[in-house]
Amino acid sequence: MSDFKILLVEDDEFIRDIYQEVLVGEGYDLTVAVDGGEAFEKLKIDGWDLVLLDVMMPKMTGIQVIQKLKKEGNKKGYKKVIFLTNMDDPEEVVQFKKLGDGYLIKSDLTPPELIEKVKALLSAK
């Protein structure tokens, strides 16, 4: 098992199950949240090496989760955050990069590519 703690936040059950199976299969310590409200609560109380955060979710969007954490001054919730989205509007991309460590387009992402991206993010300082 990996020493890295990952929080996967995804409201789509199909995508969530695939990502969960792939990440757990690679040995990551994975916790799942199914909406923005649950993600916000988990990020307030625990530290994560990486957060894979869906953008469009019930209760709070991924953007709202990160904005609210920053507004409250939460510095321990996570080390890196990657937004999961199917949006690639240039204005949204700027916001993803401003608030997080990048973004991944879910519709273009295969399970092996997800693992490759996660490994690269976790090994980067």
N, C-alpha and C positions, 0 to 999 in steps of 0.2 A: 504494500500500500504506500502511496505517495504521502509525503509530508505536506503537500500543498492542499489547502482548503479552497474549494470552489463552490460558489453559490450560483446555481442555475435558476433564472427567473423566466418562466415561459408559460403563458396561459393556454397555448395550443397543446392539447394532450398528446397528439401524435408526434409532434416535433419534440416535445419534452421527453417522451419515452425513448425516442431514438437517441437524443443527446445524452440522456441519463445512462442508457445502456452502453454507449460508446465510452463515455468518460469513466464510469465505474469499471468497465472492462480494462481500461488502461491503468487502473489502480488509484485513481484520484479519490480523495475524501470529498464526496459530493453531498450537498444539501440542496433541496429543491424548494422553490416558492412558486405559487401559481398565479399571483397577481401583484400589482404594485404596492398595495397595503401590506401584504405579508412580507414582501421584499424589504420595505422600509423598516418594519419591526425587526427583522433578522439582521439588517445592516446596522441598526442602532446598538444591538447587544453583543455582536460577535465580530471578530476580525476575519476577513477573507483575503486570500492571496489574489483571487481573481473572481470577478462577478461577470457572468454572461447574462446580460439584461435585455430582455425584449423591450421594444419601444412602445408598441401599442398593446395595452393591457387594461383590464378592468381596475377600478378604484383609483389608480394613479398610473400615468405613463412612466416609462423608464426615465425619461427626461425629468419629469416632476420628482421622481424618487431622488435622483442625484441632486437636483436643485434644492430640494428640501433638506437633505443631509448637509449640503454645503452651507445653507442658510443657518442651520442650527449649530454649525461649527463642528460637525462630527468628523474627526480626523482618523478614527480607529476602525471605521466600518469596513474599509477595503483598501487594498494596495493598488489594484488595477481594475478598470471596468471597460468591458467591450459591449457596445450596443448591438443587439440582434435585431435586424430590420429587413424589410423588403423595399424600403424607400431609398432612393438615391438622388433626391432633389439636392442641388448644390447648397442651398441654404440650410437644409437639414444636416447635410454632411459637415458643414462648418460647426454646427451646434454639437454634433456627436464628438468631433475632434476637440472642441473647446471643453466639454464637460467630462470626457472620458479619454481612453487610450486608443480609440478607434471604433470601428464598426465592422460587422460582417453582414453580407447580404445572404439571408437564410435560403432564398430560392436558388442561389448559386453555390451553396456550400454542401459538399459531400462529407460523410462522416470521417474519412481519412484526412480531409482538409481541415476539419474542425480540430482534430487531434494535433495536426501539424501546427496550426495557429496557436492552440493552447500551450503546447510545448515551447514554442518560440516566445510567447508572452511571459511565461513563467521563468524562462531562463534569462530573459533580458533584465538588466538591472535598472 
